[in-house]
Amino acid sequence: MKQTLFLLLMGLFALSTLHAQKSENEKAVKQTIKDFAAFGDQQDADGLNQVLDETYRVVMNQLFGSKEVFTVNKQGYLEKIRAKEWGGDKRSLTFHNVHVNGKSASAEVTMKGTKMSMRSFLTLIQDAEGTWKLVADIPTVL
């Protein structure tokens, strides 16, 4: 009986620890996305550089009347921000869902602004230092 109770308590402790870790990771993922949106709104390329992984890509599937899929890598994205071609809006951010799977995460968010609104699928990774960074943004213009 004591052994069963001990094993049950150990299992509950392990589950609560995993839940707490998942909750902390979800908070960190959301904060990274909030930072991404704020840096974009402020056209802060240096700030964006900190939240984007080196492999970051924007994948634009048939946007703005195109029949093609276009990708923009991190450097191209930061150039558009620096040139003030992209960003510079004040957007509200709504999280529809966030999924954390180990050191990877995905989120579906809506960013509503005065210039443009979009719903995006975002993919993030946790780097070796434990920092969450965006690796992909697949937006749909609303």
C-alpha positions in Angstrom: 0.0 0.0 0.0 2.8 2.4 0.9 4.6 1.6 -2.3 1.5 2.2 -4.4 0.9 5.6 -2.6 4.5 6.5 -3.2 4.3 5.7 -6.9 1.1 7.6 -7.3 2.6 10.7 -5.6 5.7 10.5 -7.7 3.5 10.3 -10.9 1.5 13.3 -9.8 4.7 15.2 -9.1 6.1 14.4 -12.5 2.9 15.4 -14.2 2.7 18.7 -12.4 6.3 19.4 -13.2 5.7 18.7 -16.9 2.6 20.9 -16.9 4.5 23.8 -15.2 7.3 23.5 -17.8 4.8 23.4 -20.7 3.1 26.4 -19.2 6.4 28.3 -18.9 7.4 27.4 -22.5 4.0 28.5 -23.8 4.4 31.9 -22.0 7.9 32.3 -23.5 6.6 31.5 -27.0 3.8 34.0 -26.6 6.2 36.6 -25.4 8.5 36.0 -28.4 5.5 36.5 -30.7 4.5 39.7 -28.9 8.1 41.0 -29.3 8.0 40.0 -33.0 4.8 42.0 -33.5 6.0 45.0 -31.5 9.4 45.2 -33.2 7.6 45.0 -36.6 5.2 47.7 -35.6 8.2 49.9 -34.5 10.2 48.9 -37.7 13.0 47.9 -35.3 15.2 45.6 -37.4 17.7 45.2 -34.6 15.0 44.0 -32.2 13.6 41.6 -34.9 17.1 40.2 -35.5 17.1 39.0 -31.9 13.7 37.1 -32.2 14.3 35.6 -35.7 16.3 32.5 -36.2 19.0 32.6 -38.9 16.8 30.2 -41.0 13.7 32.4 -40.7 11.4 32.6 -43.7 8.2 34.4 -44.6 6.2 32.1 -46.9 3.7 34.1 -49.0 1.3 31.7 -50.7 -0.6 33.5 -53.5 -0.8 36.8 -51.7 -1.9 40.1 -53.2 -3.3 38.5 -56.3 -0.3 36.4 -57.1 -0.6 32.8 -58.3 2.9 32.0 -56.9 4.5 31.1 -53.6 7.2 33.6 -52.6 9.6 33.3 -49.7 11.6 36.0 -48.1 14.6 35.0 -45.9 15.7 36.7 -42.7 18.0 39.2 -44.4 15.4 40.2 -47.0 12.8 40.6 -44.3 15.1 42.8 -42.2 16.0 44.9 -45.3 12.2 45.5 -46.0 11.9 46.6 -42.3 14.9 48.9 -42.5 13.7 50.5 -45.7 10.3 51.1 -44.0 8.6 49.1 -46.7 7.1 46.7 -44.2 6.0 47.3 -40.6 5.2 50.6 -39.0 1.7 49.8 -38.0 0.0 49.5 -34.6 -1.5 46.1 -34.5 -3.5 44.2 -32.0 -2.5 40.6 -31.5 -4.9 37.7 -30.8 -3.7 34.2 -30.1 -5.9 31.4 -31.4 -3.7 28.6 -30.3 -0.2 27.8 -29.2 1.3 24.3 -29.3 4.6 23.4 -27.7 6.2 20.1 -28.6 9.6 19.8 -26.9 11.9 22.4 -28.4 9.5 23.3 -31.2 6.3 25.3 -31.2 3.6 26.6 -33.5 1.0 29.3 -33.1 -1.9 30.7 -35.0 -2.4 34.4 -34.5 -4.3 37.3 -35.9 -2.6 40.7 -36.2 -5.1 43.5 -36.9 -3.7 46.9 -37.9 -4.8 50.1 -39.6 -2.7 49.4 -42.7 -3.2 45.6 -42.9 -4.5 42.7 -41.0 -3.4 39.1 -41.3 -3.8 35.7 -39.8 -0.5 33.8 -39.5 0.8 30.4 -38.8 4.1 30.9 -36.9 6.7 28.2 -36.2 9.3 28.6 -33.5 12.2 26.7 -32.2 14.1 26.8 -28.9 17.8 27.4 -29.4 20.6 25.8 -27.4 20.5 28.7 -24.9 16.7 28.1 -24.3 15.6 31.2 -26.3 12.5 30.9 -28.5 13.0 32.2 -32.0 10.7 32.4 -35.1 11.7 30.2 -38.0 8.6 30.7 -40.2 5.7 33.0 -40.8 2.9 31.9 -43.2 0.5 34.9 -43.3 -2.9 35.2 -44.9 -4.1 38.8 -45.5 -7.6 39.4 -44.1 
